[in-house]
């Protein structure tokens, strides 16, 4: 059940974030601030699921997955509702790109941090199912978002997305009972050193190489998903 709930939540989070390309033409027509500025909104939201991870990890270690995900859900819902009232692309950069990015990270990261505590034998399979979020989210949420944009304007679409995000709240009851984490007890002195950002991991050369390679890969990985809808519409005309 925990695995199914985490995978479902991940599909919603990643689907709303990585389907930004469907909203891109509407925002481009509304504010007419150019493709670069309009695409930056989605880029900030996409990077938000990872760039705030150190902050989220600290909150997770202190308060646990339930409170962390609840906070992220409320932040994300508020950000989506506020974005629906946006008056400029720069306002939406903050409300959706930054604030929603922070909220989505508060939901996205704890799903991966909590999963190993529930599974020992089939941990890799469980994490693999949760990791279907980006692909599954695009597959499931893109048609939903397109239907909302066709039936509503972009403002009411953001409000509807906030309502969809609320679905996560009742599912969080799976985190009411969390198995003991022996590894956490062993690493407690290192985890609670009082530092907001701990860069000691960068002393490991393999970690640095992996991090740099991953950043370079994702630099271009999601560019097509942002611009594809706009380009296909221009080709149709």
N, C-alpha and C positions, 0 to 999 in steps of 0.2 A: 504493500500500500504506500509506504514512504517513497519508494522508487517511482511509482506511477504519479504520485502527487508532485514530486520534484520535477519529473519530466514534463508534466502538464504545465506547471508554473514556468518552467524554462521556455516552453513553446510560446506562452503568452508574452513573456518578457522580450525574448529575442524576436518574436514575430512583430511586436509593436515597434521595436527599435530598428530592425533591419528592413522593414517594409516602408521605410520613410520615402523611398523613391516614388511610391504611389501618391504621396502628398506633395512631393516636390513640384510638379507642374502647377498645382493650385496655388501654392505659396509663391511660385515664380510669377504667375500672372497677377496675383493680388498685390504684391509689394514692389515688383519690378526693380529688384536690387541686384540683378545679375545672377548667373548660375553659381559663381564661386561663393558669394555670400550666402545664398540660399542653401547650397549643398553643405556649407559649414555647419548649419544647424544640425543636420543629420549626422555629420561626422563627429561633432561633439558628443551627441547622445550615444553613438556607437562606441566611441573610445571610453565613455563613462563607465561602461560595464567592467572595465579593467583598470583604468587609471586611478580610481579611488580605492583600490583593493587594500592598500596598507591601512587606511583609515577604517574601512569596514572590518578588516580582520581584528583590529584592536577592539572595536565595539563588540564583535562576535565573541571574542575571548572573555570580555567582561560581562556581557549580558546574555549570551547564548543565542541560538538561532531563532527562537520564537520572537523575542522582543526585537531583534535586529531586522527580521523580515517584516514584522508588523510596521516598524518605523519606515522601512523602505517602501512598503505598499502605500502608506499614507502620504509619504513625500511624492511618490510617483503619481498618485491620483490627484493630489493638489496641483502638481506641476501641469498635468494634462488639462485640468479644468481652467487653470490660469492661462495656459497657452491658447485656449479657445477664445480668449478675450484680447489676444495680442494685437497691438496697434502698429507694430513695425517688426521688421525681420530681426532687428537687434534685440528687441524685447523677447522674441521667441528663441533667440540664441541663448538667452539666460534661462528663461522658464523651461524650455524643452531641452535644449542642448546641454545646459549645465545642471539645472535642478533635477530634471527627469533622469539625466545621466547618473547623478548621485543616488537617486532613489532606486533606479534599476540595479545599480551595483549592490545596494543593501539587500536586494532580493536575490540577485543572480549568484553572488559569491557564496553566501551561506549554504546554498543548496549543495555545492560541491564540498564545502567544509564539513557538513553534517553527515553526508552519505557514508563515509568510511566508518562512522561510529555505529551504524546499523547493520553493516555487512562485513563479514570476515571471509567466508568461503567464496562468494560470488561478487566480490567487491568490484572487480574490473568490469563485469557485465553490468552491474548497477550504475557505475559511473558512465559507462558507454551509453546506456539508455538516457541518462540525464543530458549527456553531451549531444543528443540529437536535437536539442533546442534550436540552434541557429537554422539548420536545414529544415527541421520540422516546423519551426515558426514561420519561415518564409512560405512553406507549402500550405500551411493551414490558415495563417493570418492574412496573407496577401489577398486572397479572394474576398475575405471578410472586409478588409479595409477598402478594397476597390468597390465593393457593394455599398459600403457606407458613403464613400465619396460620391458615387453615382446617385444615391438616394438623398443625401444631405450635402450641405456645403462643408468646407474644410473645418469651419469653427465647430459645428455640431458634430462632426466626425471626431474631433479631439475630445469633446464631451462624452461621446459614446465610448471612446477608447478608455476614458477614465472609469466608466461603468464596467467595462470588460475587465479592467485591472482589479476591480473590487472582488471578482470571483476568487482571487487568491486568498482573501481573508478567511473564509470558512474552512479552507483546506489546510490552514496552518495548525489545526488541532493535532495533526500527526506529530508535531514537535513538542507536545505537552509532556511526553515521556521520552527521555533521551538516555540511551545506554551510557554507562560510565566509560570515560575515555582514559585508559591508563597512560597512553602516550602523552596526553595533556598534562597529567600530574607530573610526569617525569620532566617535561619541558617547561613547567610552570615558572621557574626562576628566570628563564630566558624570555618567556612570553610577557611577563609582567615587570619588565625593566624600566617602565615609566616613559620610554621613548615613543613618540607618535610614529616616527618613521625609522625603521631599522634597516640600514643598508649593508649590514654585515654579510648578507648572502652574496653580494657582488664581489666578495673576495674569492669566490669559487669561479674559476675560469670557465668551466663547463656551463655553469648557470648563466654567465655573462654572454657566452656564445649563443646559447639557446634563446635567451631573451632578445638579443639583437636580431637574430634570424627570424624570430616570431614577429617582432615589430616590423621588420622589412616586408615580411609576407603579408601581414594585415594592412600595410600601407596601401596596397593596391587591390586587396582581396574584395573589398566591398564597394569600390568605385562603380563597377557596372550596375550594382543593385540600386544605386542612387540615381544614376542618369539614364538607365535603360528605358523607363516608361516615357520620359520626356523625348528621348531620341526616336523611339518607335512612333510616338504621336506626330512628330515632325515629318517622319518618312511617310506616314499615312496621308498627310496633307500634300 
